[in-house]
Amino acid sequence: MSTTAHTPWHLADLPPQTGRTVIVTGAGGGLGLETARAFAGAGAHVVLAVRGVEAALRASAEIDGSTEVRSLDLADLASVRRFATAWDRPVDILVNNAGVANVPLRRTADGFELQLGTNHLGHFALTNLLLPQLTDRVVTVASNAHKGATFDLDDPNWEHRPYRASAAYGQSKLANLLFTLELQRRLTEAGSPLLAVAAHPGAATTGLNRHLGPAMSLVAATLGRLMAQSGPDGALPALFAATQEIPGAGYVGPDGRGEQRGRPTLVGRSVVAQDHALAREVWTLSERLTATAFPTALPGERATG
């Protein structure tokens, strides 16, 4: 599985995944489906963890390889817990891919702002609940929308400040990177060989921005034709992060101008996304909101005492 971050990397470079199990959230369409298709094509057994089971069943029928579909609504912590409780075997890779973007103010079943609840808190809970069964790594799909974003610890769910969809999305994506940073710190401290890494797809042609208004949708579509890369190419950074030798908390994105398109490579992140103190505070807040926590024991961790 060795490569360097500067070597041009293509889907054909994805190493064999025979005998491995991969869970991909939000795999019923878009980048999640492309990620699932690539892993299954490489020999992995892929679990499509989705809210829309019927659509995912139709999509999975067109995937060449071993797949199964399981119900998971990241905007409902009860659904997250049901999924994790029903999972009864090792899983090599968890790809936290599902997400919503630029939606009007809406709330999850647990009262969280929808973008934070789906993009971060649902994945936070899912990861912690599945960690005892993970054998390799957690890949969380972030976005360069985190740049310029802030995390409001006093009002993370937009209950008191005026709501701005783009700012809420940026906060959720910043949370993805802070989560990855703190998760890796905890894994390292526990002596676990597991890795926590992140990736972003650049500007990929998916339906993630379907909630934009007509004018902005037209702008996005026009820019997409000029700058965006295809869904299969947009999935490459997550596939690279999931299978290549990169450092813990590493962040992968396209190598082209502005990280909009290109081949996957290690990329930078904002100063705020590297703030370990903030990452610990966001973790503590997330534990309180989701009533989940880092496991007290993990397979393969270093013995202490």
Disulfide bonds with the S-S distance in Angstrom:
none
